[in-house]
Amino acid sequence: MKKLRIAMITLLAILMVAGCKKKEETPVVETTAEEAVTIMATSLCTGNAGTMTQVDDAVTLSKTTILKSSLYDSSFTITNTPGAVITYQYQMNYSYSFLNSNNFQLTYNATGNYNAPMVYASITTNGSLNVTGILSGNDYIVNGQASREGTFTLKGGNQNSVSATVTTNLINLKVSKATGVVGSGTATIVVNGSTAAGRNFAFTGNLVYTGNYTGTLTIVGKQYYINLTTGTVQ
């Protein structure tokens, strides 16, 4: 009986050690810089009706809105075109007016979701953009900020699901009056949040616009090339 009891105690100890070892070896999945860049790129790109789409809309509205102090409001639903690489649907709300003859402001908010090749997200978004350079010069100049908040599920790498906020500050984006295309400008983009396992993260990226809806994004000392039409990263 004594031998049996000793054998049972020994077996229990072995099982406890094995269980502890297995628990210790379970990897902690961290959010990577590459995942943060993917979230940043898809939050900006026109193919996702991201922040660059609101920039285009602000410039267009500044050219077509009657110059007066009253505030214009509009609510509408936008969805992707059939066969698009990124599918999305948002309920948008725009408010806009001239603050003065040379300063047009667009504020907006929206709720919706998008499904891109590398990430799916369900978000709320808001922002405020100012267009100047209306009365003189060759370019419209756009400054402002935008925020996207929600759940982002990454499809590559660790396939993380994260709750995150993407905050973008746009600095002197120049939109050609002749072509309607952004020629230059910079932005600071901050992504912070937490993983499903409760691990907090924060990344800051500095974007330099390089023309033709492309840009270089530097994050954690590494440079990425992003397409601001498709949201793809190289």
Backbone hydrogen bonds, N-H to C=O, Kabsch-Sander energy under -0.5 kcal/mol:
donor,donor_aa,acceptor,acceptor_aa,energy
5,R,1,M,-2.3
6,I,2,K,-2.2
7,A,3,K,-2.3
8,M,4,L,-2.2
9,I,5,R,-2.2
10,T,6,I,-2.4
11,L,7,A,-2.3
12,L,8,M,-2.4
13,A,9,I,-2.2
14,I,10,T,-2.1
15,L,11,L,-2.3
16,M,12,L,-2.3
17,V,13,A,-2.4
18,A,14,I,-2.4
19,G,15,L,-2.4
20,C,16,M,-2.4
21,K,17,V,-2.4
22,K,18,A,-2.3
23,K,19,G,-2.1
24,E,20,C,-2.5
25,E,21,K,-1.6
26,T,22,K,-0.5
26,T,23,K,-1.0
29,V,27,P,-0.7
30,E,28,V,-0.6
36,A,32,T,-1.9
37,V,33,A,-2.5
38,T,34,E,-2.0
39,I,35,E,-2.0
40,M,36,A,-2.5
41,A,37,V,-3.0
42,T,38,T,-2.1
43,S,39,I,-1.5
44,L,40,M,-1.2
45,C,41,A,-2.0
46,T,228,L,-2.4
47,G,229,T,-2.0
48,N,45,C,-1.0
49,A,46,T,-2.0
50,G,45,C,-2.7
51,T,43,S,-2.0
52,M,44,L,-2.5
53,T,50,G,-1.5
54,Q,50,G,-1.3
55,V,51,T,-1.8
56,D,52,M,-2.0
57,D,53,T,-2.5
58,A,54,Q,-2.5
59,V,55,V,-2.0
60,T,56,D,-2.4
61,L,57,D,-2.9
62,S,58,A,-1.8
63,K,59,V,-1.0
63,K,60,T,-0.7
64,T,60,T,-1.0
65,T,61,L,-2.3
68,K,66,I,-1.3
72,Y,96,Y,-2.8
74,S,94,Y,-2.5
76,F,92,M,-2.1
78,I,90,Y,-2.4
80,N,88,Y,-1.5
84,A,81,T,-1.8
87,T,85,V,-0.5
87,T,115,N,-1.9
89,Q,113,N,-2.0
90,Y,78,I,-2.4
91,Q,111,T,-2.8
92,M,76,F,-3.2
92,M,90,Y,-0.7
93,N,109,N,-2.1
94,Y,74,S,-3.1
95,S,107,T,-2.7
96,Y,72,Y,-2.3
97,S,105,Q,-1.8
98,F,68,K,-0.9
99,L,97,S,-0.5
99,L,103,N,-2.9
100,N,103,N,-1.3
103,N,100,N,-1.8
104,F,131,V,-2.7
105,Q,97,S,-2.9
106,L,129,L,-2.7
107,T,95,S,-3.1
108,Y,127,G,-2.2
109,N,93,N,-1.7
110,A,125,T,-2.4
111,T,91,Q,-1.3
112,G,123,I,-2.3
113,N,89,Q,-1.9
114,Y,121,A,-2.3
115,N,87,T,-3.0
116,A,119,V,-3.0
120,Y,153,T,-2.3
121,A,114,Y,-2.5
122,S,151,T,-1.9
123,I,112,G,-2.5
124,T,149,E,-2.5
125,T,110,A,-2.6
126,N,147,S,-2.1
127,G,108,Y,-2.0
128,S,145,Q,-2.4
129,L,106,L,-3.1
130,N,143,N,-3.2
131,V,104,F,-3.2
132,T,130,N,-0.5
132,T,141,I,-2.7
140,Y,175,V,-3.0
141,I,132,T,-2.5
142,V,173,L,-2.7
143,N,130,N,-2.1
144,G,170,L,-1.7
145,Q,128,S,-2.0
146,A,168,T,-2.4
147,S,126,N,-3.0
148,R,166,V,-2.3
149,E,124,T,-2.9
150,G,164,A,-2.3
151,T,122,S,-2.0
152,F,162,V,-3.0
153,T,120,Y,-3.5
154,L,152,F,-0.6
154,L,160,N,-3.1
155,K,118,M,-2.6
156,G,118,M,-0.6
159,Q,156,G,-2.4
162,V,152,F,-2.9
163,S,194,S,-2.7
164,A,150,G,-2.6
164,A,162,V,-0.6
165,T,192,N,-2.6
166,V,148,R,-3.5
167,T,165,T,-0.6
167,T,190,V,-2.8
168,T,146,A,-3.1
168,T,166,V,-0.5
169,N,188,T,-2.6
170,L,144,G,-2.9
170,L,168,T,-0.6
171,I,186,T,-2.9
172,N,170,L,-0.5
173,L,142,V,-2.5
174,K,172,N,-0.6
174,K,184,S,-2.5
175,V,140,Y,-3.1
175,V,173,L,-0.6
176,S,174,K,-0.6
176,S,181,V,-2.5
177,K,138,N,-2.8
180,G,176,S,-2.3
183,G,174,K,-3.4
184,S,174,K,-0.8
186,T,171,I,-2.1
187,A,207,L,-1.9
188,T,169,N,-2.0
189,I,205,G,-2.9
190,V,167,T,-2.6
191,V,203,F,-2.8
192,N,165,T,-1.9
193,G,201,F,-2.1
194,S,163,S,-2.3
195,T,199,R,-2.0
196,A,161,S,-1.1
198,G,195,T,-1.9
200,N,198,G,-0.6
201,F,193,G,-2.1
203,F,191,V,-2.8
205,G,189,I,-3.5
206,N,218,T,-2.1
207,L,187,A,-3.0
207,L,205,G,-0.6
208,V,216,T,-2.5
209,Y,185,G,-2.9
209,Y,207,L,-0.5
210,T,214,T,-2.3
211,G,214,T,-0.6
212,N,182,V,-0.6
214,T,211,G,-0.7
215,G,226,I,-1.9
216,T,208,V,-2.3
217,L,224,Y,-3.2
218,T,206,N,-2.4
218,T,216,T,-0.5
219,I,217,L,-0.5
219,I,222,K,-2.8
220,V,204,T,-0.5
222,K,219,I,-1.9
224,Y,217,L,-2.7
226,I,215,G,-2.7
226,I,224,Y,-0.6
227,N,232,T,-2.3
228,L,213,Y,-2.3
228,L,226,I,-0.6
229,T,213,Y,-0.6
231,G,227,N,-2.6
234,Q,225,Y,-2.5
